[in-house]
């Protein structure tokens, strides 16, 4: 399998209180979020545009054994990942963001990739730092990305893939309104084993029917 990111998942969710809208102002923290210009806010998290200097953060998150398994990645040097991040930023068909807490701590990476404006289609990708799973941040980040795709861009269909045994990611996708379409059998090779991938999608009309606040209401 290539290093293209898939949904790495959040642990099982709980309800979180919505953060104060001004909580992000002047945020400064050790997690790489200091002084960032926020692109998007939604509930307990905000999104900030990915920068080349964030490669070290991504490298540390992708080195987590659980994340590496579900993404199907193998160890790569930091220099190679930095070059990959530069390609991400130069790619007009994708948008990459850090997931940022109100205190400025960067806790994950989300991306809207393979954007086809003509067909209104794109893929969503998500990865969270190991210490921030199970707190509802995965769902909040995915909801924020989905609202960006449907609320600011002319997308009609979003898709996502994850291992069929990745229960936390399956739960996050379902909670964000994604519908399981099927399984791509033996679609991922990782550490000598073939893995099935669950295929999910969310259509604009389904998003419109979701009974939850939108990112711009945060």
C-alpha positions as CSV (number, residue, x, y, z in Angstrom):
1,X,0.0,0.0,0.0
2,X,1.2,3.6,-0.6
3,X,1.5,6.2,2.0
4,X,-1.8,7.9,1.0
5,X,-3.6,8.6,4.3
6,X,-6.8,6.9,5.2
7,X,-9.1,7.3,8.2
8,X,-6.9,6.3,11.2
9,X,-9.7,6.7,13.6
10,X,-10.5,8.1,17.0
11,X,-11.2,5.9,20.0
12,X,-14.7,5.5,21.2
13,X,-16.4,8.9,21.6
14,X,-18.0,10.8,24.4
15,X,-20.0,14.0,24.5
16,X,-17.8,17.1,24.8
17,X,-18.8,20.6,25.7
18,X,-18.6,23.1,22.9
19,X,-15.7,25.5,23.3
20,X,-16.1,29.2,23.7
21,X,-15.8,31.0,20.3
22,X,-13.1,33.3,21.7
23,X,-11.1,30.5,23.3
24,X,-8.8,30.3,20.3
25,X,-7.8,33.9,20.3
26,X,-4.1,34.3,20.9
27,X,-3.6,30.6,21.3
28,X,-0.1,29.5,22.1
29,X,0.9,26.0,23.0
30,X,3.7,23.4,22.6
31,X,1.8,21.3,20.1
32,X,2.7,23.3,17.0
33,X,-0.3,25.5,17.0
34,X,1.3,28.7,18.3
35,X,0.5,31.9,16.3
36,X,-1.4,30.0,13.6
37,X,-4.0,31.6,11.5
38,X,-7.2,29.5,11.9
39,X,-9.0,28.6,8.7
40,X,-12.1,27.0,10.2
41,X,-13.7,26.5,13.6
42,X,-16.1,23.8,14.7
43,X,-17.1,23.0,18.3
44,X,-14.1,21.6,20.3
45,X,-11.5,22.1,17.5
46,X,-10.4,24.4,14.8
47,X,-8.6,23.8,11.5
48,X,-5.4,25.6,10.5
49,X,-3.7,25.3,7.1
50,X,-0.8,22.8,7.0
51,X,2.7,24.2,6.6
52,X,6.0,22.6,5.7
53,X,7.2,23.2,9.2
54,X,4.5,20.7,10.4
55,X,6.3,17.7,8.8
56,X,7.9,16.8,12.2
57,X,4.4,16.7,13.9
58,X,3.0,14.5,11.1
59,X,6.1,12.3,11.3
60,X,5.6,11.7,15.0
61,X,1.9,10.9,14.6
62,X,2.4,8.5,11.7
63,X,5.1,6.7,13.7
64,X,2.5,5.5,16.3
65,X,2.1,1.8,15.8
66,X,-1.7,1.8,15.8
67,X,-1.8,4.7,13.3
68,X,0.8,3.0,11.1
69,X,-1.2,-0.2,11.0
70,X,-4.5,1.5,10.0
71,X,-2.8,3.8,7.5
72,X,-0.7,1.0,6.1
73,X,2.5,3.0,6.2
74,X,6.1,2.0,6.8
75,X,8.8,4.1,8.5
76,X,10.1,7.0,6.3
77,X,12.7,9.6,7.1
78,X,11.6,13.0,8.1
79,X,13.2,14.5,5.0
80,X,11.0,12.4,2.8
81,X,7.8,13.4,4.7
82,X,8.8,17.0,4.5
83,X,9.0,16.7,0.7
84,X,5.6,15.0,0.7
85,X,4.1,17.8,2.7
86,X,5.5,20.3,0.2
87,X,3.7,18.4,-2.6
88,X,0.5,18.4,-0.5
89,X,0.7,22.1,-0.3
90,X,1.4,22.6,-4.0
91,X,-1.5,20.3,-5.0
92,X,-4.5,22.4,-6.1
93,X,-6.7,19.3,-5.8
94,X,-6.3,18.9,-2.0
95,X,-6.6,21.0,1.2
96,X,-4.7,19.9,4.3
97,X,-5.2,21.2,7.8
98,X,-4.0,20.7,11.3
99,X,-6.6,20.0,14.0
100,X,-6.1,22.5,16.7
101,X,-7.5,22.7,20.3
102,X,-8.6,26.0,21.9
103,X,-5.2,26.2,23.7
104,X,-3.4,26.1,20.4
105,X,-2.2,22.5,20.6
106,X,-2.1,20.7,17.3
107,X,-3.6,17.2,17.7
108,X,-4.1,15.8,14.2
109,X,-4.3,16.2,10.5
110,X,-7.3,16.2,8.2
111,X,-7.4,16.6,4.4
112,X,-9.8,16.9,1.6
113,X,-8.1,15.2,-1.3
114,X,-8.7,14.3,-4.9
115,X,-11.0,17.2,-5.4
116,X,-13.0,17.1,-8.6
117,X,-14.9,20.3,-8.9
118,X,-16.7,19.2,-12.1
119,X,-18.1,16.0,-10.5
120,X,-18.3,17.5,-7.0
121,X,-16.3,14.6,-5.5
122,X,-13.5,14.4,-3.0
123,X,-12.0,12.1,-0.4
124,X,-11.6,12.8,3.4
125,X,-8.6,11.8,5.4
126,X,-8.0,11.9,9.2
127,X,-5.3,11.1,11.7
128,X,-5.2,12.0,15.4
129,X,-2.3,12.0,17.8
130,X,-2.5,9.0,20.1
131,X,-3.0,11.0,23.3
132,X,-6.1,12.7,22.0
133,X,-8.2,9.8,20.9
134,X,-11.4,9.0,22.6
135,X,-12.3,12.6,23.5
136,X,-14.7,13.4,20.6
137,X,-12.0,15.3,18.6
138,X,-12.1,12.9,15.7
139,X,-15.8,13.4,15.1
140,X,-15.4,17.2,15.6
141,X,-12.6,17.4,13.1
142,X,-14.4,15.3,10.5
143,X,-17.6,17.3,10.9
144,X,-15.6,20.5,10.4
145,X,-14.0,19.2,7.2
146,X,-17.3,18.0,5.9
147,X,-18.9,21.4,6.6
148,X,-16.1,23.0,4.7
149,X,-16.6,20.7,1.7
150,X,-20.3,21.2,1.5
151,X,-20.7,24.7,2.9
152,X,-17.8,26.5,1.1
153,X,-17.0,24.2,-1.8
154,X,-19.4,22.8,-4.5
155,X,-18.9,19.2,-3.4
156,X,-21.7,16.7,-3.7
157,X,-20.1,13.4,-2.7
158,X,-17.4,12.7,-0.1
159,X,-15.8,9.3,0.3
160,X,-13.6,7.7,3.0
161,X,-11.9,4.3,3.4
162,X,-10.6,2.5,6.5
163,X,-9.7,-1.1,7.6
164,X,-12.8,-3.2,8.3
165,X,-11.4,-4.0,11.7
166,X,-10.8,-0.3,12.7
167,X,-13.8,-0.1,15.0
168,X,-13.1,3.4,16.3
169,X,-12.8,4.9,12.8
170,X,-15.9,3.1,11.7
171,X,-17.8,4.6,14.6
172,X,-16.5,8.1,13.8
173,X,-17.5,7.9,10.2
174,X,-21.0,6.7,11.1
175,X,-21.4,9.4,13.7
176,X,-20.5,12.0,11.1
177,X,-23.3,10.7,8.8
178,X,-21.2,8.6,6.4
179,X,-23.0,5.6,4.9
180,X,-21.1,2.3,4.4
181,X,-21.2,1.4,0.8
182,X,-19.3,-1.8,0.8
183,X,-15.9,-3.5,1.1
184,X,-12.8,-3.4,-1.1
185,X,-11.5,-6.9,-0.6
186,X,-7.8,-7.4,0.0
187,X,-7.2,-3.8,-1.1
188,X,-4.4,-2.9,1.3
189,X,-1.1,-4.7,1.7
190,X,0.7,-4.0,5.0
191,X,3.4,-6.1,6.7
192,X,2.9,-9.1,4.5
193,X,-0.9,-9.3,5.0
194,X,-3.8,-8.2,2.9
195,X,-6.5,-6.2,4.5
196,X,-10.1,-5.4,3.5
197,X,-11.1,-1.7,3.3
198,X,-14.6,-0.4,4.3
199,X,-15.8,2.2,1.8
200,X,-18.0,5.0,3.1
201,X,-19.7,8.0,1.4
202,X,-21.7,11.1,2.3
203,X,-23.8,13.0,-0.2
204,X,-24.8,16.6,0.1
205,X,-28.6,15.9,0.6
206,X,-27.6,13.5,3.5
207,X,-25.4,16.2,5.0
208,X,-28.2,18.8,4.7
209,X,-30.5,16.4,6.8
210,X,-28.0,16.0,9.6
211,X,-29.4,17.4,12.8
212,X,-26.3,19.1,14.3
213,X,-24.8,22.6,14.4
214,X,-22.7,23.5,11.4
215,X,-19.1,24.7,11.8
216,X,-20.1,28.4,11.2
217,X,-22.4,28.2,14.2
218,X,-19.5,27.4,16.5
